[in-house]
Amino acid sequence: HSHHLVAWYGTIGMGGVIHTINPRLFDEQLIYIANHAEDRVLLYDKQFQPLVDRLKPHWTSIERYVCFDDGSFDALIEREDGDYAWHEGPERDPCMLCYTSGTTGNPKGVLYEHR
């Protein structure tokens, strides 16, 4: 889905941290990971709407849900004026967060830097 690239580069470009989640994990793991990472925005494909609806009450830090396929992503982008200044932060700033498989307990978060 082309919106994924826009979301990835847009988030990183504004100084945010991208955090991908594997939707094939158990619900308990998905709840733990999103809450532990303190995710604030969830961007997702419409095919995952049932999963999002089921877990939404358990995700305590997510403030905004944006579905790529229902027009909410396009509406979000269209509100912007196009005047953009790229985030100029230190190269050691985090840009991506990935969680390990958690074979011995809960998954562990690993931060990747711009460098």
Beta strands, then each sheet from edge to edge (+ up, - down):
strand 1: 18-19
strand 2: 41-44
strand 3: 64-67
strand 4: 94-99
strand 5: 109-113
sheet 1: 1+ 4+ 5-
sheet 2: 2+ 3+
end
